[in-house]
Amino acid sequence: MTTVQDGLRFLTQYLQNERQASWPEVVVDHPMREARLLLAHAMLLPADRLSLLAYDQLDESTLETALIYASRRRMGEPASHIVGSRAFYGRDFFVDKRVLDPRPETETLIAAALAAPFSQVLDLGTGSGAIIVTLMCERPDSVGVAMDLSEDALAVAEQNATTHGVVDRIGFDVSDWFQAVGGQFDLIVSNPPYIAADEMGALQPEVRLYEPRIALTDGADGLTAYRRITAGAPDHLTPGGRLIVEIGPTQAAAVAQMMTDAGLSDVSVTQDLDGRDRVVTAHKA
Ligand SMILES: C[S@@+](CC[C@H](N)C(=O)[O-])C[C@H]1O[C@@H](n2cnc3c(N)ncnc32)[C@H](O)[C@@H]1O
């Protein structure tokens, strides 16, 4: 008899085996964790249920399904696309090729936003909607506006807002940063594309091939979006309002200077859990 535990062990080994000859760059960094996700998905169960079922029988067709998922993973497809969701700040978000997978680092931006009260939020470059949906869930009296240049991304964000019961409190629209934004907000958040064009070649294939280029890079020095966002923010912040952006770890000084030059004050930098500069916050006087 094959048990769930046997299946998990087999899939873990399969994922950590030597790199694909046909695709030598693909390395599964967390084979055990991803094996759990894929097996649970094949069993139509949440991953945290697997341990309880470790000694139950695993039928052959379920193991075959899990193996198909694992072979897709070894060919480079992200586990989040195979299972159709990614966990972010304790909630599951639907993701596919239309959006960036929400990253754990972005939870640092959420923590910074939640550190002070807000009631009207603007999320620029909303992608999957992970940021705005989380903020609306965490602060049930708030309302928000979610903008993105990608209509495809907005469709995903709206789907996630519906799933999490906050769609009625968010307006969605296509906008090139502030171009279609009206009114003022006491909180503006953004995690814009910040990878420089010449850094793109170093990305893992699952990022380069499965996430939209527009979500990753500005095609230039990685700072284009910050120039636009910091220049536009003062007109769209209420007095005392905050601008909070995620950054790449080497961009803190440049982005902080842009905020100061735009007339914003109390500029501060927050580190992520790995101790890298990750979020810059500024206030309108
Ligand atoms: C790094 S992703 C962030 C997605 C999501 N906010 C998150 O944190 O997971 C950047 C997002 O900015 C959007 N974007 C890129 N250029 C833009 C522009 N000129 N105006 C508005 N949004 C843009 C992309 O479509 C993408 O959804």
The ligand as an SDF file (V2000), in Angstrom:
LIG
                    3D

 27 29  0  0  0  0  0  0  0  0999 V2000
    5.7360   44.4390   -8.9040 C   0  0  0  0  0  0  0  0  0  0  0  0
    4.0900   44.2980   -9.5220 S   0  0  0  0  0  0  0  0  0  0  0  0
    3.1890   44.4950   -7.9890 C   0  0  0  0  0  0  0  0  0  0  0  0
    1.8700   43.8050   -7.9570 C   0  0  0  0  0  0  0  0  0  0  0  0
    1.1900   43.8260   -6.5940 C   0  0  0  0  0  0  0  0  0  0  0  0
    0.9340   45.1670   -6.1500 N   0  0  0  0  0  0  0  0  0  0  0  0
    2.0410   43.1060   -5.5610 C   0  0  0  0  0  0  0  0  0  0  0  0
    2.6440   43.7780   -4.7120 O   0  0  0  0  0  0  0  0  0  0  0  0
    2.1110   41.8710   -5.5660 O   0  0  0  0  0  0  0  0  0  0  0  0
    3.9330   45.8850  -10.3280 C   0  0  0  0  0  0  0  0  0  0  0  0
    2.5680   46.1690  -10.9400 C   0  0  0  0  0  0  0  0  0  0  0  0
    2.6690   47.4860  -11.5460 O   0  0  0  0  0  0  0  0  0  0  0  0
    1.9500   47.4720  -12.7600 C   0  0  0  0  0  0  0  0  0  0  0  0
    2.4720   48.5490  -13.6090 N   0  0  0  0  0  0  0  0  0  0  0  0
    3.5830   48.5570  -14.3830 C   0  0  0  0  0  0  0  0  0  0  0  0
    3.7200   49.7250  -15.0040 N   0  0  0  0  0  0  0  0  0  0  0  0
    2.6830   50.5010  -14.6210 C   0  0  0  0  0  0  0  0  0  0  0  0
    2.2760   51.8210  -14.9200 C   0  0  0  0  0  0  0  0  0  0  0  0
    2.9790   52.5990  -15.7720 N   0  0  0  0  0  0  0  0  0  0  0  0
    1.1640   52.2980  -14.3340 N   0  0  0  0  0  0  0  0  0  0  0  0
    0.4470   51.5180  -13.4770 C   0  0  0  0  0  0  0  0  0  0  0  0
    0.7690   50.2490  -13.1560 N   0  0  0  0  0  0  0  0  0  0  0  0
    1.8780   49.7460  -13.7230 C   0  0  0  0  0  0  0  0  0  0  0  0
    2.1580   46.0780  -13.3160 C   0  0  0  0  0  0  0  0  0  0  0  0
    1.1670   45.7400  -14.2520 O   0  0  0  0  0  0  0  0  0  0  0  0
    2.1240   45.2290  -12.0380 C   0  0  0  0  0  0  0  0  0  0  0  0
    0.8210   44.7600  -11.7830 O   0  0  0  0  0  0  0  0  0  0  0  0
  1  2  1  0
  2  3  1  0
  2 10  1  0
  3  4  1  0
  4  5  1  0
  5  6  1  0
  5  7  1  0
  7  8  2  0
  7  9  1  0
 10 11  1  0
 11 12  1  0
 11 26  1  0
 12 13  1  0
 13 14  1  0
 13 24  1  0
 14 15  1  0
 14 23  1  0
 15 16  2  0
 16 17  1  0
 17 18  1  0
 17 23  2  0
 18 19  1  0
 18 20  2  0
 20 21  1  0
 21 22  2  0
 22 23  1  0
 24 25  1  0
 24 26  1  0
 26 27  1  0
M  CHG  2   2   1   9  -1
M  END
$$$$
